[in-house]
Amino acid sequence: MKCDFCGGNTRAKKVKRQHWLKKQLYIVENVSAEVCMECGERYFHAQTLDAVDRFLSEEHEIKAHLNVELVQFASAAA
């Protein structure tokens, strides 16, 4: 497939995805995506995202818990 942003070719790869579900953030490894070889843009099929939602909605093994900061960026120009 061609990248919508740069026109480069994509290739099927397994990637990490930041995924929100029910106001909770998950980092999911080994997710299938089409990745642009030029700019790195990632495309996920709807079926893949639905499968991730189902996986996270059921009992699943947790590899690790991470601490993440949530900050609001305030630029100097604002």
Residue pairs with C-beta under 8 A, 6 or more apart in sequence:
1 9
1 10
1 34
1 43
2 8
2 9
2 10
3 9
3 10
3 36
3 38
3 39
3 41
4 41
5 36
5 39
5 41
6 36
6 38
6 39
6 41
7 38
8 36
8 37
8 38
8 39
9 36
9 37
9 38
10 34
10 35
10 36
10 37
10 43
11 34
11 35
11 37
12 32
12 33
12 34
12 35
13 32
13 33
13 34
13 35
14 29
14 30
14 31
14 32
14 33
15 31
15 33
15 35
15 42
16 27
16 28
16 29
16 31
17 27
17 28
17 31
17 33
17 42
17 44
17 52
18 25
18 26
18 27
19 25
19 26
19 27
19 28
19 49
19 52
19 56
20 26
21 53
21 56
21 57
25 68
26 56
27 66
28 52
28 55
28 56
29 63
31 44
31 48
31 52
32 44
32 45
32 48
33 42
33 43
33 44
33 48
34 42
34 43
34 44
35 41
35 42
35 43
36 42
